[in-house]
């Protein structure tokens, strides 16, 4: 999450439903059905501002995808592809 996100905690949503939370340095592993999904992240803390970030992810059977949650210089929440 970098320096800007180091004090932030996030709720993680898949297709509009909460599936977990993230604190700095944590990872969350999800097992979803193949197909298209909307992955969203919303800040839990007022200090994090940022609103909601969402990305569409298409998952094939037996496929793994990594996403990284971060903060922009303007305190917007980011969801980006990750190799980790």
Steps between C-alpha positions, in 0.01 A plus 500: 500500500801725524553790737164662425303183567699384801239625748197377303279195532271390219188293443525272195189429294430254219188558290371745761535275805762542773744207497767621739722778618859610454746672731842624388726211401221241490391280212157354432447184293158452343359205312235608251309326224634543147358798312482875532509662843516852636762537774460808718689658787370765739694675777374437854674797659414866455870579466514292181232690309515360149146371457473171313720343231367222278643288219349235278687170512440199276609169648532175302476158663818424703636851438665723761510878487672740735382850584674766708321765704668837540446873530578773248671826592150653502374239755297308243480124555667299223458136397777386266616170351778329695732208437505417874 
